[in-house]
């Protein structure tokens, strides 16, 4: 008889590899969704971009999908981070098969806010 031992391969995540936890995002969205939607409604009423505070709240909610060390979570906490830093994370969420239409809507607003903020910085340099 042949009693070969087969080892189970171990899959290790690379340090920069990120897993997406949509359930955690959805739980946080349920808590903060009304405030985000109110900020978006105010922007629509005034025909302007969302406030930086609303953008940070969106970043906080989206960042929950990645954990506290993500660029989105950092933006939610500190308000620091630009389009280039956040883009990969929010675009990965945008195309995730389990993401809600509401979260996609928030991502649209966040992306627009970040682009407009960078344009404003460029014109002031």
MONORZI-V795643 format. One record per residue. N is the residue number from 1. PHI is phi in radians with two decimals (NA if undefined). Layout:
N_PHI / N_PHI
//
This chain:
1_NA / 2_-1.83 / 3_-1.93 / 4_-1.28 / 5_-1.64 / 6_-1.90 / 7_-1.57 / 8_-1.44 / 9_-1.14 / 10_-1.73 / 11_-1.76 / 12_-1.92 / 13_-1.40 / 14_-1.20 / 15_-0.96 / 16_-1.69 / 17_-1.34 / 18_-2.19 / 19_-1.68 / 20_-1.78 / 21_-1.92 / 22_-1.12 / 23_-1.07 / 24_-1.13 / 25_-1.05 / 26_-1.10 / 27_-1.11 / 28_-1.24 / 29_-1.09 / 30_-1.10 / 31_-1.36 / 32_-1.93 / 33_-1.01 / 34_-1.09 / 35_-1.18 / 36_-1.11 / 37_-1.11 / 38_-1.15 / 39_-1.14 / 40_-1.19 / 41_-1.07 / 42_-1.11 / 43_-1.11 / 44_-1.14 / 45_-1.05 / 46_-1.57 / 47_0.90 / 48_-2.52 / 49_-1.31 / 50_-1.16 / 51_-1.24 / 52_-1.11 / 53_-1.09 / 54_-1.15 / 55_-1.07 / 56_-1.12 / 57_-1.14 / 58_-1.07 / 59_-1.02 / 60_-1.06 / 61_-1.11 / 62_-1.13 / 63_-1.10 / 64_-1.09 / 65_-1.21 / 66_-1.89 / 67_1.87 / 68_-1.19 / 69_-1.67 / 70_-1.40 / 71_-1.11 / 72_-1.15 / 73_-1.11 / 74_-1.10 / 75_-1.07 / 76_-1.07 / 77_-1.31 / 78_-1.92 / 79_1.38 / 80_-1.74 / 81_2.32 / 82_-2.03 / 83_-0.92 / 84_-1.08 / 85_-1.26 / 86_-1.72 / 87_-0.92 / 88_-1.04 / 89_-1.17 / 90_-1.28 / 91_-1.24 / 92_-1.08 / 93_-1.18 / 94_-1.00 / 95_-1.66 / 96_-1.10 / 97_-1.11 / 98_-1.79 / 99_-1.29 / 100_-1.41 / 101_-1.10 / 102_-1.09 / 103_-1.12 / 104_-1.09 / 105_-1.08 / 106_-1.10 / 107_-1.09 / 108_-1.00 / 109_-1.16 / 110_-1.10 / 111_-1.04 / 112_-1.11 / 113_-1.04 / 114_-1.14 / 115_-1.13 / 116_-1.12 / 117_-1.11 / 118_-1.19 / 119_-1.10 / 120_-1.11 / 121_-1.10 / 122_-1.13 / 123_-1.31 / 124_-1.63 / 125_-1.49
//
